Amino acid sequence: MKSILSNSKETICLSAILCLFFPFILSSAAGSDWPDCNFHCRAKDVTITDLWLGDAQGNLLSACAQNSSVDAYIWARFKNNANSPRYAVILLCDIYVDGALQESHYDDGGLCVLDTIPAGSENSLSLYGFSFSCGQEVRIENLVISWETANGIDCSNANRRCSNRNTKCYRETGSIDLTPPSCQIEGPSIPCESIIATYLPQITRAPELKPQLVWRIDGMDAEDESAEEGLQVDWRDYGSGYHILQLSIDWNDDHGRLVQSCTDSLRILVVEVPSNVIELTSGTETLND
């Protein structure tokens, strides 16, 4: 009798423990709650082939002067690499501007970008619009897209569950820098009329492509001798007073298509040299009357 009672107590104790912890065991087996899934993205049925900063029509954002503001949009190109359609494509990501979180699609449960994407097709979509101050850093982090394979599922009835999507997904593990290149003219802004001044382009975040530089003075292409690393200007050819020096840089791909661009301008005051200035020539002072 003592042995049976003892076994009964052990059984009751074990049952109580299972009742307490069984829900947690099930929860752990099912994975985390959406959208904080333990994504194992081995599938590449749907991928993002390109991300860029553009205008409202998806064109590459036009070059703008440092610190000027323009309306900008983050665009993405989605591609279905599978042999059949994929459905209810949901995007998760965090968008940062100058290090500050602007938008998190983890907070809203994910942005459903496509009801369906046919086999082998590509779709370009705007993901986020904002006022962009030229020179700001724009980054996307924690990017994951997921989808479903069952016909009849779309954005209106998408299954937002880790068990449905933690393997049917594609992710970018690193931070994605969308910041356009910026350029700045470095050189004297108040030169004397009698000198030949050199102006250099200072470029940040340049693509790994050969740049094409165009210099303009007062709206006309500069005809002065261009050094390999910049522009040399003989201001006697332009005279004293105010002038505008402009720099435009384009980066084109192997097919001649524009990839990135940047511009900068510098207001220059050319100072007239008095006729009685003292010039130093060959180490000897000479007075011009």
KOLVEXNU-532280 format. One line per field, with one value per residue (C-alpha): residue number from 1; chain; x, y, z. Coordinates in steps of 0.2 Angstrom, whole numbers, padded with zeros to 4 digits, always signed. Each point is the difference from the previous one (the first is absolute). Example, Ala and Ser with C-alpha at 12.3 -4.5 7.8 and 13.67 -1.06 7.14 Angstrom:
BEGIN
resi [1, 2]
chain [A, A]
x [+0062, +0006]
y [-0022, +0017]
z [+0039, -0003]
REM end
This chain:
BEGIN
resi [1, 2, 3, 4, 5, 6, 7, 8, 9, 10, 11, 12, 13, 14, 15, 16, 17, 18, 19, 20, 21, 22, 23, 24, 25, 26, 27, 28, 29, 30, 31, 32, 33, 34, 35, 36, 37, 38, 39, 40, 41, 42, 43, 44, 45, 46, 47, 48, 49, 50, 51, 52, 53, 54, 55, 56, 57, 58, 59, 60, 61, 62, 63, 64, 65, 66, 67, 68, 69, 70, 71, 72, 73, 74, 75, 76, 77, 78, 79, 80, 81, 82, 83, 84, 85, 86, 87, 88, 89, 90, 91, 92, 93, 94, 95, 96, 97, 98, 99, 100, 101, 102, 103, 104, 105, 106, 107, 108, 109, 110, 111, 112, 113, 114, 115, 116, 117, 118, 119, 120, 121, 122, 123, 124, 125, 126, 127, 128, 129, 130, 131, 132, 133, 134, 135, 136, 137, 138, 139, 140, 141, 142, 143, 144, 145, 146, 147, 148, 149, 150, 151, 152, 153, 154, 155, 156, 157, 158, 159, 160, 161, 162, 163, 164, 165, 166, 167, 168, 169, 170, 171, 172, 173, 174, 175, 176, 177, 178, 179, 180, 181, 182, 183, 184, 185, 186, 187, 188, 189, 190, 191, 192, 193, 194, 195, 196, 197, 198, 199, 200, 201, 202, 203, 204, 205, 206, 207, 208, 209, 210, 211, 212, 213, 214, 215, 216, 217, 218, 219, 220, 221, 222, 223, 224, 225, 226, 227, 228, 229, 230, 231, 232, 233, 234, 235, 236, 237, 238, 239, 240, 241, 242, 243, 244, 245, 246, 247, 248, 249, 250, 251, 252, 253, 254, 255, 256, 257, 258, 259, 260, 261, 262, 263, 264, 265, 266, 267, 268, 269, 270, 271, 272, 273, 274, 275, 276, 277, 278, 279, 280, 281, 282, 283, 284, 285, 286, 287, 288, 289]
chain [A, A, A, A, A, A, A, A, A, A, A, A, A, A, A, A, A, A, A, A, A, A, A, A, A, A, A, A, A, A, A, A, A, A, A, A, A, A, A, A, A, A, A, A, A, A, A, A, A, A, A, A, A, A, A, A, A, A, A, A, A, A, A, A, A, A, A, A, A, A, A, A, A, A, A, A, A, A, A, A, A, A, A, A, A, A, A, A, A, A, A, A, A, A, A, A, A, A, A, A, A, A, A, A, A, A, A, A, A, A, A, A, A, A, A, A, A, A, A, A, A, A, A, A, A, A, A, A, A, A, A, A, A, A, A, A, A, A, A, A, A, A, A, A, A, A, A, A, A, A, A, A, A, A, A, A, A, A, A, A, A, A, A, A, A, A, A, A, A, A, A, A, A, A, A, A, A, A, A, A, A, A, A, A, A, A, A, A, A, A, A, A, A, A, A, A, A, A, A, A, A, A, A, A, A, A, A, A, A, A, A, A, A, A, A, A, A, A, A, A, A, A, A, A, A, A, A, A, A, A, A, A, A, A, A, A, A, A, A, A, A, A, A, A, A, A, A, A, A, A, A, A, A, A, A, A, A, A, A, A, A, A, A, A, A, A, A, A, A, A, A, A, A, A, A, A, A, A, A, A, A, A, A, A, A, A, A, A, A]
x [+0000, +0014, +0008, -0016, -0003, +0018, -0002, -0017, +0009, +0013, -0012, -0010, +0016, +0005, -0017, +0000, +0017, -0005, -0016, +0011, +0013, -0009, -0006, +0018, +0006, -0013, +0004, +0019, -0003, -0011, +0013, -0002, -0015, -0001, +0009, +0015, +0002, +0016, +0001, +0010, +0000, +0007, -0013, +0003, -0017, -0002, +0014, +0004, +0012, +0002, -0004, +0002, -0004, -0011, -0014, -0019, +0001, +0015, +0013, +0017, +0000, +0006, +0016, -0002, +0011, +0006, -0014, -0014, -0016, -0009, -0014, +0008, -0007, +0008, -0003, +0002, +0000, -0007, +0003, -0009, +0013, -0012, -0009, -0017, -0008, +0003, -0013, -0002, +0018, +0004, +0014, +0008, +0014, +0006, +0003, +0013, +0004, +0016, +0000, -0018, -0013, -0013, -0011, -0001, -0011, +0003, -0011, -0014, +0001, +0008, -0005, -0008, +0007, -0008, -0016, +0009, +0016, -0001, +0014, +0015, -0006, +0007, -0010, +0007, -0009, +0002, +0003, +0001, +0000, +0007, +0008, +0019, +0013, +0014, +0015, -0010, +0004, -0014, +0001, -0011, +0003, -0007, -0008, -0011, -0013, -0011, -0014, -0013, -0002, -0018, -0012, -0014, +0011, +0003, +0004, -0018, +0001, +0019, +0006, +0011, +0007, +0018, -0005, -0006, +0014, +0016, +0008, -0010, +0010, +0015, +0011, +0014, +0011, +0010, -0004, -0005, +0007, -0011, +0009, +0003, +0018, +0003, +0013, +0008, +0011, +0016, +0010, +0001, -0016, +0009, +0014, +0010, -0003, +0018, +0002, -0004, -0011, -0002, -0017, -0001, -0016, -0002, -0011, -0008, -0009, +0005, -0005, +0014, -0002, +0010, -0007, -0004, +0004, -0007, +0005, -0009, +0003, -0015, -0010, +0013, +0011, +0017, +0013, +0015, +0013, -0007, +0013, -0003, -0005, -0010, -0002, +0013, -0008, +0009, -0012, +0007, -0010, -0016, +0003, -0003, -0016, -0012, +0000, -0008, +0010, -0010, +0005, -0011, +0006, -0009, +0004, -0006, -0001, +0008, -0016, +0001, -0014, +0001, +0003, +0003, +0004, +0004, +0002, +0007, +0003, +0011, -0002, +0016, +0006, +0014, +0010, +0008, +0019, +0004, +0012, +0012, +0001, +0017, +0005, +0013, +0009, +0015, +0002, +0002, -0013, -0006, -0012, -0013, -0004]
y [+0000, +0012, -0003, +0004, +0016, +0005, -0003, +0010, +0015, -0001, -0001, +0015, +0010, -0003, +0004, +0017, +0004, -0004, +0010, +0015, -0001, -0008, +0016, +0007, -0016, +0002, +0018, -0003, -0014, +0012, +0014, +0018, +0011, +0009, +0010, -0005, -0017, -0010, +0002, -0014, +0008, -0014, +0003, +0013, -0002, +0019, +0012, +0019, +0003, +0019, +0013, +0019, +0017, +0008, +0012, -0003, -0009, -0011, +0010, +0001, +0015, +0015, +0008, +0013, +0013, -0004, +0003, +0004, -0010, -0010, -0013, -0017, -0018, -0017, -0012, -0018, -0013, -0017, -0015, -0017, -0013, -0015, -0009, +0005, +0015, +0005, +0009, +0013, +0006, +0009, +0011, +0003, +0013, +0015, +0016, +0012, +0018, +0008, -0014, +0003, -0013, +0007, -0015, -0018, -0013, -0011, +0011, +0000, -0019, +0002, +0008, -0011, +0007, -0013, -0010, -0011, +0000, -0011, -0013, +0008, +0018, +0016, +0014, +0017, +0008, +0015, -0005, +0017, +0018, +0015, +0017, -0003, +0012, -0002, -0008, -0010, -0018, -0012, -0018, -0016, -0013, -0017, -0003, -0015, -0005, -0015, -0007, -0014, -0013, -0004, +0007, +0011, +0009, +0018, +0015, +0001, -0018, -0002, -0012, +0010, -0015, -0005, -0018, +0005, +0011, -0003, -0011, +0007, +0016, +0011, +0011, +0012, -0002, +0016, +0018, +0007, +0018, +0009, +0017, +0008, +0007, +0018, +0012, +0016, +0013, +0003, +0016, +0019, +0009, +0017, -0001, +0014, +0003, -0002, -0018, -0017, -0009, -0019, -0007, -0018, -0012, -0007, -0016, -0011, -0017, -0001, -0015, -0012, +0007, +0013, +0018, +0012, +0018, +0016, +0017, +0016, +0018, +0012, -0014, -0003, -0015, +0004, +0001, +0002, -0013, -0014, -0009, -0019, +0003, +0016, +0016, +0014, +0018, +0015, +0013, +0014, -0008, +0003, +0017, +0006, -0001, -0015, -0016, -0017, -0016, -0015, -0019, -0014, -0018, -0015, -0019, -0011, -0019, -0010, +0003, +0019, +0001, +0012, -0008, +0015, +0018, +0015, +0019, +0015, +0018, +0013, +0019, +0009, +0018, +0004, +0014, +0013, +0002, +0019, +0007, +0005, -0017, -0006, -0016, -0012, -0006, -0012, +0005, +0019, +0013, +0010, +0015, +0002, +0018]
z [+0000, +0004, -0017, -0009, +0010, -0004, -0018, +0000, +0008, -0013, -0014, +0007, +0002, -0018, -0007, +0009, -0007, -0018, +0002, +0006, -0014, -0015, -0007, +0000, -0008, -0014, -0002, -0002, -0012, -0011, +0000, +0005, -0003, -0016, -0006, +0011, -0008, +0000, -0019, -0009, -0018, -0011, -0014, -0013, -0009, +0002, +0001, +0000, -0015, +0003, +0013, -0004, +0005, -0013, -0005, +0001, -0017, +0004, -0009, +0008, +0012, -0009, +0005, +0013, +0009, +0018, +0013, -0012, +0002, -0012, +0000, +0000, +0000, +0004, -0015, -0001, -0015, +0005, -0011, +0000, -0004, +0002, -0014, +0008, +0008, +0018, +0010, +0014, +0000, +0017, +0003, +0017, +0002, +0010, -0009, +0008, -0006, +0008, +0013, +0006, -0003, -0011, -0004, +0007, -0009, +0014, +0011, -0012, -0004, -0017, -0016, -0012, -0017, -0012, -0001, -0012, -0011, -0016, -0003, -0008, +0002, +0007, +0009, +0006, +0015, +0011, +0018, +0009, -0004, +0010, -0001, -0004, +0004, -0012, +0009, +0013, +0003, -0005, +0006, +0000, +0013, +0005, -0017, -0002, -0013, +0001, -0010, -0002, -0013, +0001, -0013, +0007, +0013, -0002, +0011, +0007, +0007, +0002, +0014, +0011, +0010, +0002, -0004, -0017, -0005, +0010, -0014, -0016, +0001, -0006, +0011, -0001, +0016, -0002, +0000, -0017, -0004, -0012, +0003, -0017, -0003, +0004, -0007, +0006, -0009, +0009, -0004, +0002, +0001, +0000, -0013, -0007, -0018, -0005, +0007, -0007, +0013, +0001, +0005, +0006, +0001, +0018, -0002, +0013, -0003, -0018, -0010, -0006, -0018, -0009, +0003, -0014, +0006, -0008, +0006, -0004, +0003, +0000, -0009, -0014, -0001, +0006, -0014, +0012, +0002, +0011, +0011, +0002, +0018, -0002, -0010, -0003, -0003, -0006, +0007, -0011, -0014, +0010, +0008, +0018, +0009, +0005, -0010, +0003, -0002, -0002, +0000, -0006, +0001, -0008, +0002, -0014, -0001, -0014, -0011, +0002, +0012, +0014, +0017, +0012, -0001, +0011, -0002, +0009, -0003, +0007, +0000, -0004, +0002, -0011, +0007, -0012, +0002, +0002, -0013, +0013, +0009, +0005, -0009, +0004, -0015, +0001, +0018, -0004, +0005, -0015, +0001, -0014, -0003]
REM end
